[in-house]
Amino acid sequence: MVVISELEHAAQLFPYFLKVLGLGALSTVGLTVASFAVALLLGFVLALMRLSRRVWLRSLASLYLELFRNVPILTQLFILYFGLTHLGLTLPATVAAIIGFGLNGAAILCEVFRSAINNVDRGQAEAASAIGMTRRMALRIIVLPQAIKVALPGMANFAISLLKDTSLASAAAVPELAFKARMLVSETYQTNLIYLMVAVIYLILSLVLARMGHRAESRLRGGH
């Protein structure tokens, strides 16, 4: 009877859980998209720096990579959200999370882009130079369109990983999915049901991202 009563209580709370977790999921998606945009832009710039002929640009990019790849993302979030307040700069929790995930993700995408660009046959860039194209023109017209196709699977994998890593933002009080789940658990003590719902939501979002990545890759490669 006790088990039946608990199940009935959980069933009554289910719509409320779905509403709250749905809002958390929307926040998670927004955080993921914004962080991915920052990582995409900065990662591309870093990749170009790593491929530059200027030693100081390559050194600066390498230093950035060593810093952000070897410091845990949670530590970076704490520095941005809590540490900067000692310097008189207070960032909103969501802004700090977007910057933190973006800076960290840029170090990952930098290597994805650099590897993809290096994967393009150097002879094509040399041929472009032979017909009068500048290095910048060859990069934009010849190299990058091919490099994007190579980089797309890595970008998709990063987006899925980023989606799951956003749960760490709850430590900085960002009202995303994991934060909403913890709030509901402390309010109702329905731990199993709540985290099962959270797992299903993350699974659905990850599958959607994977599907979007596959479709984009298929289109770029001329598939259907």
C-alpha positions in Angstrom: 0.0 0.0 0.0 2.9 2.4 0.8 4.4 1.8 -2.6 1.1 2.4 -4.4 0.6 5.6 -2.4 4.1 6.8 -3.4 3.4 6.0 -7.0 0.1 7.9 -7.0 1.9 10.9 -5.3 4.6 10.8 -7.9 2.0 10.6 -10.7 0.3 13.7 -9.3 3.6 15.6 -9.3 4.6 14.5 -12.8 3.1 17.5 -14.7 4.7 19.9 -12.2 8.1 18.2 -12.7 7.7 18.3 -16.4 6.9 22.0 -16.4 9.9 22.9 -14.2 12.3 20.6 -15.9 11.1 21.8 -19.3 12.1 25.4 -18.3 15.4 24.0 -17.2 15.9 22.2 -20.5 15.2 25.4 -22.4 17.8 27.2 -20.3 20.3 24.4 -21.0 19.7 24.6 -24.7 20.2 28.4 -24.7 23.3 28.0 -22.6 24.6 25.4 -25.0 23.9 27.4 -28.2 25.5 30.6 -26.8 28.6 28.8 -25.4 29.0 26.9 -28.7 28.9 30.2 -30.7 31.6 31.7 -28.5 33.7 28.5 -28.8 33.2 28.3 -32.5 34.3 31.9 -33.2 37.3 31.9 -30.8 38.3 28.4 -31.7 38.5 29.3 -35.4 40.7 32.4 -34.6 43.0 30.3 -32.4 43.3 27.7 -35.2 44.4 30.4 -37.6 46.9 31.6 -35.0 48.3 28.1 -34.6 48.8 27.9 -38.4 50.2 31.4 -38.6 53.8 32.0 -39.9 54.3 34.4 -37.0 56.0 32.7 -34.1 54.4 35.0 -31.4 50.9 34.2 -32.7 51.6 30.4 -32.6 53.1 30.7 -29.1 50.2 32.8 -27.8 47.7 30.2 -29.1 49.7 27.3 -27.7 49.8 29.0 -24.3 46.0 29.5 -24.4 45.5 25.8 -25.2 47.7 24.6 -22.4 45.9 26.9 -19.9 42.3 26.0 -20.8 42.9 22.3 -21.5 44.7 21.6 -18.3 42.5 23.5 -15.8 39.1 21.9 -15.0 36.1 23.7 -16.4 34.5 23.8 -13.0 37.5 25.7 -11.7 37.2 28.1 -14.6 33.6 28.7 -13.8 34.3 29.4 -10.2 37.0 31.9 -11.1 34.7 33.7 -13.5 31.7 33.7 -11.2 33.2 34.0 -7.7 36.8 35.0 -8.2 36.2 38.1 -10.4 34.1 39.7 -7.6 37.3 40.3 -5.7 38.5 42.5 -8.6 35.2 44.5 -8.5 33.7 42.7 -11.5 30.5 40.7 -10.9 29.2 38.7 -13.8 25.6 37.3 -13.9 25.7 33.5 -13.4 24.5 32.7 -17.0 27.0 35.2 -18.6 29.9 33.7 -16.5 28.8 30.2 -17.6 28.6 31.2 -21.3 32.1 32.8 -21.2 33.6 29.9 -19.2 32.2 27.1 -21.5 33.0 29.2 -24.6 36.7 29.8 -23.5 37.1 26.2 -22.6 35.4 24.9 -25.8 37.5 27.2 -28.0 40.6 25.2 -26.9 38.9 22.0 -28.1 37.5 23.4 -31.4 40.8 25.0 -32.1 42.4 21.6 -32.6 39.4 20.3 -34.5 39.8 23.2 -37.0 43.5 23.0 -37.2 43.5 19.3 -37.9 40.7 19.8 -40.5 42.7 22.5 -42.3 45.9 20.5 -42.3 43.9 17.6 -43.7 43.3 19.5 -46.9 45.8 18.6 -49.6 48.5 21.3 -49.5 48.9 21.0 -53.3 45.5 22.8 -53.7 46.7 25.9 -51.8 49.9 25.8 -53.8 47.9 25.6 -57.1 45.8 28.5 -55.9 48.9 30.5 -55.3 50.2 29.6 -58.7 47.2 31.2 -60.4 47.5 34.4 -58.5 45.4 33.9 -55.3 46.7 35.3 -52.1 47.1 33.0 -49.1 44.0 34.5 -47.5 41.9 34.0 -50.7 43.1 30.4 -51.0 42.2 29.8 -47.4 38.7 31.3 -47.9 37.8 29.9 -51.3 39.7 26.6 -51.5 40.7 25.3 -48.1 38.0 26.3 -45.7 35.0 24.8 -47.6 36.8 21.4 -47.6 38.0 21.8 -44.0 34.5 22.4 -42.7 33.4 19.0 -44.1 36.3 17.3 -42.2 35.6 19.3 -39.0 31.9 18.8 -38.8 31.9 15.4 -37.0 34.2 16.8 -34.4 32.1 19.9 -34.0 29.0 17.8 -33.5 30.7 15.6 -30.9 31.8 18.8 -29.1 28.2 20.2 -29.1 26.9 17.0 -27.5 29.6 17.0 -24.9 29.0 20.7 -24.2 25.3 20.0 -23.7 26.0 17.5 -21.0 28.8 19.6 -19.4 26.4 22.5 -18.9 25.1 20.6 -15.9 28.3 21.9 -14.1 26.8 25.4 -14.4 24.4 24.5 -11.6 27.3 24.9 -9.2 27.2 28.6 -10.1 23.5 28.8 -9.6 22.6 28.9 -13.4 19.0 27.8 -13.6 19.6 25.1 -16.1 18.3 21.5 -16.1 20.5 20.1 -13.3 19.9 23.1 -11.1 16.1 22.7 -11.5 16.4 19.0 -10.8 18.2 19.6 -7.5 15.7 22.2 -6.6 12.8 19.8 -7.2 14.6 17.0 -5.2 15.0 19.3 -2.2 11.4 20.3 -2.5 9.6 16.9 -3.0 12.2 14.2 -2.3 11.2 12.4 -5.4 14.8 11.7 -6.3 14.4 8.6 -8.6 11.6 10.0 -10.7 13.2 13.5 -11.1 16.6 12.2 -12.1 15.1 9.6 -14.4 13.3 12.4 -16.2 16.5 14.5 -16.3 18.3 11.5 -17.9 15.6 11.1 -20.5 15.7 14.8 -21.3 19.4 14.8 -21.8 19.2 11.7 -23.9 16.5 13.3 -26.2 18.5 16.5 -26.6 21.7 14.6 -27.3 20.0 12.5 -29.9 18.5 15.6 -31.6 22.0 17.2 -31.7 23.5 14.0 -33.1 20.8 13.9 -35.8 21.3 17.5 -36.7 25.0 16.8 -37.1 24.5 13.8 -39.3 22.1 15.7 -41.5 24.5 18.7 -41.9 27.3 16.3 -42.7 25.2 14.5 -45.3 24.2 17.8 -47.0 27.8 19.1 -47.1 29.0 15.8 -48.6 26.2 15.9 -51.2 24.1 13.2 -49.6 20.3 13.1 -48.9 
